[in-house]
Amino acid sequence: MPQLSTTVASVPASGIRRIYDLARGLEAQGQEVLDLCVGEPSLAVAPHVLAAGARAWTEDATQYTPNSGLTPLREALVTKLRDFNAADVGLDQVHVTPGGMQALQQAMAFALSPGDEILVPDPGYSNFPMTARLVGGVPVAYPLHPERAFVPDIADLEALVTPRTRALLVNSPSNPLGVTYDRATLQALLDLARRHDLWVISDEVYEYLDWSGEFCSLTALDSPADGGGRVLGVFSLSKTYALTGARVGYLVTPPGLDERFRAAQEASVSCVNAPAQVAALAAVTGPQDAVEDARAHYASTLAAGRAALDARGVRYLVPGGAFYLWIDVSHVSGGDVAAWCEDFLRTEHVAVAPGSTFGSLGEGWVRACCAGDRDTVARALARVPARP
């Protein structure tokens, strides 16, 4: 076999998927698994969204669409960005992608040439450094410490900037931490990027799950009047509308990049499948009751998970957003939380994601997804070993 490219060979396997696959193996043997390892909403998709997608299939709406997506969907997203995010963007700035992951990859492809560095959070979503490596970039971790409530220290980031640094990745609300940054923090990060002329990739996938009720969009802070034109906003319909398998996301770019996006999209996936875009349009423009119901459900499951941990004296980070609990298991993980998670799955039949897959500073922690059934979350986290 010929040698693989160095970029593909440099992409590590996902520690989340490792646990996921082991859990599926146990289930195939007929064993029950309480699965909290993958960020998968358990709620059903709203009926009007399913109906729109089904009509698109039965009416044979299966042709190519424009590279940047169906115009009605993009127009609806422009309106959503204005009304929810307070972001004043034009139609030429909004581009539909196969999920938030492809929006992330396009953003990194726009920002990074081979060998360029991108600052990524540690702990942070494991796909951030994986995607950077896939496009030939070099991920450089910036630390998020518990004593600072996992909020970045600007001085730490300043010290990491080199002549090869080209981009800064910001994720709020955060996966895996559930941390949400306030306006002052986001503005300080944007100011840092301006000082060093960096791109900013803003992952806002969990935008509707800000428990403070005061979500601030970094994409909206990138005002042309303030020297804007450096933020690439990554969004997804997966978490908001439980459309994880439909694979619809979108990328918001500064003005003037629409031709470049269309070329890059044509070279990678051409376009998002049409029925999924039709369903997405129904989701964005139709009744939003399901979104509010989902918020209430996730708040309830997070509360159930926290109560189970509190009863056992286990330390965790109180989430400001998203639907994860970041749990300290250092009292039992013995310095190898990945191995502990595998053992916990085999012995207690509970699947959680090892913190080390989110960066070196995640050692001793686990991420538990609380998007599922309330009883399942409570039962699973009641099996976490009590703290002495």
Kinemage of the C-alpha trace (Angstrom):
@kinemage 1
@onewidth
@group {chain A} dominant
@subgroup {mainchain}
@vectorlist {calphas} color= white
{ca met a 1} P 0.000 0.000 0.000
{ca pro a 2} L 1.341 3.490 -0.801
{ca gln a 3} L 2.087 5.794 2.117
{ca leu a 4} L -0.745 7.855 3.542
{ca ser a 5} L -0.541 11.644 3.396
{ca thr a 6} L 1.095 13.187 6.448
{ca thr a 7} L -2.039 15.230 7.138
{ca val a 8} L -4.362 12.222 7.319
{ca ala a 9} L -1.799 10.200 9.269
{ca ser a 10} L -1.513 13.017 11.840
{ca val a 11} L -5.222 13.014 12.738
{ca pro a 12} L -5.709 11.104 16.016
{ca ala a 13} L -8.655 8.819 16.643
{ca ser a 14} L -11.542 10.200 18.700
{ca gly a 15} L -11.563 9.133 22.330
{ca ile a 16} L -15.311 9.772 22.379
{ca arg a 17} L -15.896 7.337 19.537
{ca arg a 18} L -13.686 4.775 21.285
{ca ile a 19} L -16.113 4.668 24.219
{ca tyr a 20} L -19.097 4.860 21.842
{ca asp a 21} L -17.913 1.792 19.911
{ca leu a 22} L -17.240 -0.171 23.106
{ca ala a 23} L -20.740 0.689 24.322
{ca arg a 24} L -22.295 -0.526 21.084
{ca gly a 25} L -20.360 -3.780 21.482
{ca leu a 26} L -21.810 -4.355 24.945
{ca glu a 27} L -25.302 -3.642 23.665
{ca ala a 28} L -24.788 -6.141 20.855
{ca gln a 29} L -24.177 -8.719 23.592
{ca gly a 30} L -27.570 -7.888 25.102
{ca gln a 31} L -26.247 -5.723 27.954
{ca glu a 32} L -27.877 -2.456 28.970
{ca val a 33} L -25.639 0.609 28.648
{ca leu a 34} L -26.471 3.974 30.197
{ca asp a 35} L -24.923 6.078 27.447
{ca leu a 36} L -23.821 9.624 28.253
{ca cys a 37} L -20.767 9.751 25.989
{ca val a 38} L -22.067 11.364 22.760
{ca gly a 39} L -23.717 14.785 22.427
{ca glu a 40} L -26.942 13.427 20.970
{ca pro a 41} L -30.330 15.042 21.733
{ca ser a 42} L -32.855 12.373 22.673
{ca leu a 43} L -35.969 14.354 21.799
{ca ala a 44} L -37.907 13.721 18.607
{ca val a 45} L -37.685 16.170 15.716
{ca ala a 46} L -40.709 18.485 15.518
{ca pro a 47} L -43.461 17.011 13.286
{ca his a 48} L -43.574 19.985 10.917
{ca val a 49} L -39.842 19.598 10.261
{ca leu a 50} L -40.154 15.879 9.547
{ca ala a 51} L -43.137 16.535 7.278
{ca ala a 52} L -41.246 19.122 5.249
{ca gly a 53} L -38.312 16.775 4.713
{ca ala a 54} L -40.634 13.882 3.829
{ca arg a 55} L -42.480 16.015 1.252
{ca ala a 56} L -39.181 16.975 -0.333
{ca trp a 57} L -38.323 13.310 -0.806
{ca thr a 58} L -41.745 12.259 -2.105
{ca glu a 59} L -41.865 15.243 -4.470
{ca asp a 60} L -38.411 14.308 -5.767
{ca ala a 61} L -36.720 17.522 -4.632
{ca thr a 62} L -33.383 15.766 -4.970
{ca gln a 63} L -31.512 17.936 -7.461
{ca tyr a 64} L -28.334 19.918 -6.916
{ca thr a 65} L -28.700 23.151 -5.006
{ca pro a 66} L -26.425 26.218 -5.183
{ca asn a 67} L -23.074 25.663 -3.491
{ca ser a 68} L -23.987 27.999 -0.626
{ca gly a 69} L -27.431 26.469 -0.164
{ca leu a 70} L -31.050 27.148 -1.040
{ca thr a 71} L -31.726 30.886 -1.175
{ca pro a 72} L -34.887 30.739 1.014
{ca leu a 73} L -32.951 28.909 3.723
{ca arg a 74} L -30.083 31.384 3.600
{ca glu a 75} L -32.534 34.283 3.737
{ca ala a 76} L -34.168 32.719 6.784
{ca leu a 77} L -30.763 32.348 8.438
{ca val a 78} L -29.939 36.002 7.749
{ca thr a 79} L -33.149 36.912 9.584
{ca lys a 80} L -32.361 34.519 12.442
{ca leu a 81} L -28.850 35.950 12.799
{ca arg a 82} L -30.276 39.464 12.977
{ca asp a 83} L -33.052 38.659 15.440
{ca phe a 84} L -31.317 36.154 17.738
{ca asn a 85} L -27.587 36.863 17.430
{ca ala a 86} L -27.827 40.625 16.780
{ca ala a 87} L -25.533 40.027 13.799
{ca asp a 88} L -26.117 42.258 10.780
{ca val a 89} L -24.985 40.095 7.869
{ca gly a 90} L -25.814 39.916 4.196
{ca leu a 91} L -26.982 36.968 2.133
{ca asp a 92} L -23.510 36.652 0.596
{ca gln a 93} L -22.074 35.895 4.064
{ca val a 94} L -24.239 32.865 4.932
{ca his a 95} L -23.333 29.451 3.529
{ca val a 96} L -25.107 26.145 4.249
{ca thr a 97} L -22.836 23.189 5.056
{ca pro a 98} L -23.216 19.448 5.810
{ca gly a 99} L -23.339 19.974 9.562
{ca gly a 100} L -21.342 22.183 11.861
{ca met a 101} L -18.271 19.987 11.384
{ca gln a 102} L -17.984 20.852 7.703
{ca ala a 103} L -18.519 24.521 8.533
{ca leu a 104} L -15.603 24.162 10.956
{ca gln a 105} L -13.433 22.492 8.321
{ca gln a 106} L -14.239 25.168 5.749
{ca ala a 107} L -13.407 27.872 8.292
{ca met a 108} L -10.024 26.302 9.041
{ca ala a 109} L -9.335 25.806 5.341
{ca phe a 110} L -10.013 29.530 4.830
{ca ala a 111} L -7.755 30.572 7.715
{ca leu a 112} L -4.831 28.141 7.616
{ca ser a 113} L -2.119 27.337 5.109
{ca pro a 114} L -0.031 24.191 5.678
{ca gly a 115} L 2.116 24.665 8.771
{ca asp a 116} L 0.112 27.589 10.147
{ca glu a 117} L -0.804 27.534 13.830
{ca ile a 118} L -4.251 27.847 15.352
{ca leu a 119} L -4.894 28.423 19.062
{ca val a 120} L -7.467 25.915 20.359
{ca pro a 121} L -8.903 25.540 23.881
{ca asp a 122} L -7.678 22.874 26.303
{ca pro a 123} L -9.989 21.373 27.444
{ca gly a 124} L -11.860 21.778 24.180
{ca tyr a 125} L -13.843 19.754 21.684
{ca ser a 126} L -11.602 16.954 20.433
{ca asn a 127} L -12.537 17.634 16.802
{ca phe a 128} L -10.899 21.071 16.923
{ca pro a 129} L -7.277 19.842 16.782
{ca met a 130} L -8.298 16.887 14.597
{ca thr a 131} L -9.777 19.206 11.969
{ca ala a 132} L -6.834 21.583 12.125
{ca arg a 133} L -4.462 18.728 11.361
{ca leu a 134} L -6.662 17.492 8.520
{ca val a 135} L -6.233 20.822 6.684
{ca gly a 136} L -2.491 20.893 7.378
{ca gly a 137} L -2.599 23.261 10.323
{ca val a 138} L -0.848 22.974 13.675
{ca pro a 139} L -3.121 23.122 16.738
{ca val a 140} L -1.604 24.922 19.725
{ca ala a 141} L -3.515 24.460 22.976
{ca tyr a 142} L -4.342 27.430 25.171
{ca pro a 143} L -5.083 26.488 28.791
{ca leu a 144} L -8.440 26.739 30.536
{ca his a 145} L -7.919 26.267 34.267
{ca pro a 146} L -10.548 25.346 36.891
{ca glu a 147} L -9.276 28.078 39.226
{ca arg a 148} L -10.297 30.606 36.556
{ca ala a 149} L -13.663 28.880 36.021
{ca phe a 150} L -12.226 27.633 32.709
{ca val a 151} L -12.240 31.163 31.239
{ca pro a 152} L -9.160 31.951 29.104
{ca asp a 153} L -6.438 34.225 30.423
{ca ile a 154} L -5.489 36.741 27.721
{ca ala a 155} L -1.892 36.751 28.980
{ca asp a 156} L -1.692 32.983 28.378
{ca leu a 157} L -2.853 33.447 24.799
{ca glu a 158} L -0.473 36.366 24.173
{ca ala a 159} L 2.431 34.160 25.230
{ca leu a 160} L 1.450 31.480 22.703
{ca val a 161} L 1.272 33.737 19.637
{ca thr a 162} L 4.147 33.178 17.201
{ca pro a 163} L 4.890 34.403 13.665
{ca arg a 164} L 3.099 31.247 12.451
{ca thr a 165} L -0.128 31.892 14.382
{ca arg a 166} L -2.982 32.630 12.012
{ca ala a 167} L -6.196 31.875 13.919
{ca leu a 168} L -7.860 31.686 17.313
{ca leu a 169} L -10.716 29.267 17.993
{ca val a 170} L -13.359 30.285 20.532
{ca asn a 171} L -16.220 28.038 21.674
{ca ser a 172} L -19.073 29.508 23.720
{ca pro a 173} L -21.158 27.812 25.043
{ca ser a 174} L -18.398 25.271 25.371
{ca asn a 175} L -18.245 21.608 24.553
{ca pro a 176} L -17.165 19.834 26.802
{ca leu a 177} L -17.187 22.319 29.667
{ca gly a 178} L -20.566 24.012 29.460
{ca val a 179} L -18.832 27.353 30.054
{ca thr a 180} L -20.383 30.432 28.456
{ca tyr a 181} L -18.298 33.599 27.997
{ca asp a 182} L -19.707 37.025 28.723
{ca arg a 183} L -19.422 39.977 26.368
{ca ala a 184} L -16.315 41.375 28.068
{ca thr a 185} L -14.413 38.089 27.666
{ca leu a 186} L -15.424 37.723 24.019
{ca gln a 187} L -14.457 41.322 23.313
{ca ala a 188} L -11.044 40.771 24.932
{ca leu a 189} L -10.472 37.712 22.725
{ca leu a 190} L -11.490 39.667 19.641
{ca asp a 191} L -9.166 42.518 20.629
{ca leu a 192} L -6.313 40.009 20.969
{ca ala a 193} L -7.014 38.770 17.458
{ca arg a 194} L -6.998 42.323 16.126
{ca arg a 195} L -3.651 43.080 17.777
{ca his a 196} L -2.073 40.072 16.083
{ca asp a 197} L -4.145 40.154 12.877
{ca leu a 198} L -5.622 36.697 13.475
{ca trp a 199} L -8.705 35.014 12.114
{ca val a 200} L -11.240 34.090 14.781
{ca ile a 201} L -13.278 30.910 14.371
{ca ser a 202} L -16.302 31.172 16.641
{ca asp a 203} L -18.093 27.889 17.368
{ca glu a 204} L -21.616 28.893 18.407
{ca val a 205} L -23.269 25.504 17.900
{ca tyr a 206} L -24.855 25.565 21.391
{ca glu a 207} L -26.132 29.140 21.062
{ca tyr a 208} L -29.709 28.336 22.154
{ca leu a 209} L -28.502 26.521 25.272
{ca asp a 210} L -27.207 29.445 27.323
{ca trp a 211} L -28.656 29.057 30.798
{ca ser a 212} L -27.926 32.666 31.745
{ca gly a 213} L -30.426 33.832 29.138
{ca glu a 214} L -27.914 36.414 27.930
{ca phe a 215} L -26.097 34.659 25.098
{ca cys a 216} L -23.553 36.908 23.394
{ca ser a 217} L -22.554 36.053 19.832
{ca leu a 218} L -18.918 36.665 18.944
{ca thr a 219} L -19.936 36.709 15.283
{ca ala a 220} L -22.095 39.750 16.046
{ca leu a 221} L -19.170 41.587 17.697
{ca asp a 222} L -17.196 41.522 14.446
{ca ser a 223} L -18.495 44.911 13.383
{ca pro a 224} L -17.071 46.510 10.205
{ca ala a 225} L -17.168 49.837 12.038
{ca asp a 226} L -14.701 48.428 14.573
{ca gly a 227} L -12.236 46.946 12.097
{ca gly a 228} L -14.239 43.764 11.536
{ca gly a 229} L -13.838 41.141 8.881
{ca arg a 230} L -11.951 38.459 10.805
{ca val a 231} L -14.629 36.237 12.412
{ca leu a 232} L -15.790 32.992 10.810
{ca gly a 233} L -18.941 31.893 12.618
{ca val a 234} L -19.699 28.162 12.853
{ca phe a 235} L -23.335 27.190 13.446
{ca ser a 236} L -25.426 24.018 13.384
{ca leu a 237} L -29.057 22.960 13.444
{ca ser a 238} L -28.095 19.624 15.029
{ca lys a 239} L -28.385 20.534 18.701
{ca thr a 240} L -31.101 23.186 18.400
{ca tyr a 241} L -33.562 21.065 16.418
{ca ala a 242} L -32.298 17.512 17.174
{ca leu a 243} L -31.265 17.166 13.511
{ca thr a 244} L -27.893 15.544 14.179
{ca gly a 245} L -28.201 12.968 11.384
{ca ala a 246} L -29.640 15.406 8.855
{ca arg a 247} L -26.257 17.159 8.764
{ca val a 248} L -27.157 20.819 8.276
{ca gly a 249} L -24.986 23.631 9.545
{ca tyr a 250} L -23.806 26.940 8.210
{ca leu a 251} L -20.767 29.162 8.085
{ca val a 252} L -20.946 32.937 8.400
{ca thr a 253} L -18.035 34.684 6.692
{ca pro a 254} L -16.998 38.312 6.407
{ca pro a 255} L -18.276 40.057 3.258
{ca gly a 256} L -16.563 39.388 -0.052
{ca leu a 257} L -15.754 35.701 0.444
{ca asp a 258} L -18.812 34.189 -1.242
{ca glu a 259} L -16.999 33.312 -4.458
{ca arg a 260} L -14.179 31.659 -2.499
{ca phe a 261} L -16.673 29.688 -0.442
{ca arg a 262} L -18.525 28.440 -3.499
{ca ala a 263} L -15.277 27.225 -5.032
{ca ala a 264} L -14.225 25.455 -1.833
{ca gln a 265} L -17.668 23.904 -1.401
{ca glu a 266} L -17.706 22.660 -4.987
{ca ala a 267} L -14.317 21.050 -4.450
{ca ser a 268} L -15.400 19.247 -1.296
{ca val a 269} L -19.121 18.348 -1.136
{ca ser a 270} L -20.691 20.457 -3.903
{ca cys a 271} L -23.820 21.149 -1.818
{ca val a 272} L -25.949 19.922 1.062
{ca asn a 273} L -28.668 17.432 0.120
{ca ala a 274} L -31.861 19.247 -0.843
{ca pro a 275} L -34.420 17.465 1.403
{ca ala a 276} L -32.306 18.203 4.482
{ca gln a 277} L -32.231 21.878 3.511
{ca val a 278} L -36.009 21.906 3.059
{ca ala a 279} L -36.400 20.403 6.543
{ca ala a 280} L -33.953 22.981 7.898
{ca leu a 281} L -35.992 25.803 6.386
{ca ala a 282} L -39.103 24.484 8.122
{ca ala a 283} L -37.171 24.277 11.399
{ca val a 284} L -35.852 27.842 11.227
{ca thr a 285} L -39.062 29.501 10.018
{ca gly a 286} L -41.708 27.337 11.710
{ca pro a 287} L -42.951 27.144 15.308
{ca gln a 288} L -40.152 27.178 17.871
{ca asp a 289} L -42.066 25.345 20.612
{ca ala a 290} L -39.810 22.301 20.269
{ca val a 291} L -36.746 24.445 20.960
{ca glu a 292} L -38.247 25.760 24.190
{ca asp a 293} L -39.391 22.253 25.158
{ca ala a 294} L -35.849 20.985 24.545
{ca arg a 295} L -34.356 23.749 26.704
{ca ala a 296} L -36.683 22.809 29.547
{ca his a 297} L -35.868 19.114 29.120
{ca tyr a 298} L -32.104 19.682 29.159
{ca ala a 299} L -32.361 21.916 32.212
{ca ser a 300} L -34.286 19.151 33.955
{ca thr a 301} L -31.800 16.418 33.053
{ca leu a 302} L -28.858 18.589 34.089
{ca ala a 303} L -30.561 19.167 37.435
{ca ala a 304} L -31.097 15.421 37.854
{ca gly a 305} L -27.468 14.707 37.054
{ca arg a 306} L -26.244 17.364 39.460
{ca ala a 307} L -28.446 15.989 42.242
{ca ala a 308} L -27.011 12.499 41.742
{ca leu a 309} L -23.449 13.839 41.919
{ca asp a 310} L -24.198 16.066 44.916
{ca ala a 311} L -25.535 13.044 46.801
{ca arg a 312} L -22.166 11.328 46.327
{ca gly a 313} L -20.022 14.373 47.051
{ca val a 314} L -18.561 14.390 43.534
{ca arg a 315} L -17.172 17.692 42.287
{ca tyr a 316} L -18.326 19.071 38.934
{ca leu a 317} L -18.509 22.336 37.033
{ca val a 318} L -21.920 24.006 37.152
{ca pro a 319} L -22.719 24.518 33.458
{ca gly a 320} L -23.549 27.963 32.110
{ca gly a 321} L -24.622 26.500 28.791
{ca ala a 322} L -24.868 23.385 26.583
{ca phe a 323} L -26.089 20.054 28.009
{ca tyr a 324} L -22.925 18.571 29.510
{ca leu a 325} L -21.607 18.038 33.010
{ca trp a 326} L -17.831 18.282 33.431
{ca ile a 327} L -17.102 15.946 36.336
{ca asp a 328} L -13.975 15.557 38.444
{ca val a 329} L -13.166 11.860 38.915
{ca ser a 330} L -9.515 12.358 39.818
{ca his a 331} L -10.171 10.679 43.178
{ca val a 332} L -10.620 7.349 41.355
{ca ser a 333} L -9.101 7.671 37.859
{ca gly a 334} L -5.498 7.174 38.970
{ca gly a 335} L -3.983 9.549 36.409
{ca asp a 336} L -5.404 7.669 33.394
{ca val a 337} L -8.983 8.742 32.948
{ca ala a 338} L -9.284 7.128 29.494
{ca ala a 339} L -8.542 3.694 30.984
{ca trp a 340} L -10.847 4.427 33.913
{ca cys a 341} L -13.724 5.270 31.534
{ca glu a 342} L -13.317 1.955 29.740
{ca asp a 343} L -13.311 0.092 33.053
{ca phe a 344} L -16.315 2.104 34.285
{ca leu a 345} L -18.190 1.119 31.121
{ca arg a 346} L -17.369 -2.583 31.492
{ca thr a 347} L -18.157 -2.787 35.199
{ca glu a 348} L -20.958 -0.254 35.701
{ca his a 349} L -22.295 -0.135 32.134
{ca val a 350} L -22.096 3.661 32.060
{ca ala a 351} L -20.527 5.407 29.052
{ca val a 352} L -18.925 8.817 29.626
{ca ala a 353} L -16.280 10.592 27.576
{ca pro a 354} L -12.766 10.777 29.074
{ca gly a 355} L -11.620 14.313 29.737
{ca ser a 356} L -8.182 13.590 28.299
{ca thr a 357} L -9.668 13.309 24.814
{ca phe a 358} L -10.455 17.035 25.104
{ca gly a 359} L -6.848 17.967 25.895
{ca ser a 360} L -4.135 17.296 28.429
{ca leu a 361} L -5.812 19.523 31.027
{ca gly a 362} L -8.873 17.264 30.893
{ca glu a 363} L -7.005 14.475 32.654
{ca gly a 364} L -8.944 13.429 35.735
{ca trp a 365} L -12.277 14.706 34.387
{ca val a 366} L -15.101 13.184 32.344
{ca arg a 367} L -17.830 14.688 30.193
{ca ala a 368} L -21.368 13.399 30.695
{ca cys a 369} L -24.016 14.302 28.138
{ca cys a 370} L -27.316 15.140 29.838
{ca ala a 371} L -29.440 15.396 26.695
{ca gly a 372} L -31.127 12.050 27.202
{ca asp a 373} L -33.786 10.629 29.461
{ca arg a 374} L -33.825 12.195 32.949
{ca asp a 375} L -33.996 8.826 34.705
{ca thr a 376} L -31.123 7.442 32.635
{ca val a 377} L -28.929 10.432 33.498
{ca ala a 378} L -29.751 10.156 37.198
{ca arg a 379} L -29.143 6.395 37.309
{ca ala a 380} L -25.876 6.671 35.384
{ca leu a 381} L -24.344 9.428 37.481
{ca ala a 382} L -25.446 7.744 40.702
{ca arg a 383} L -22.862 5.068 39.796
{ca val a 384} L -19.926 7.498 39.799
{ca pro a 385} L -17.793 6.528 42.816
{ca ala a 386} L -18.390 8.774 45.818
{ca arg a 387} L -15.653 11.132 46.878
{ca pro a 388} L -14.043 10.155 50.187
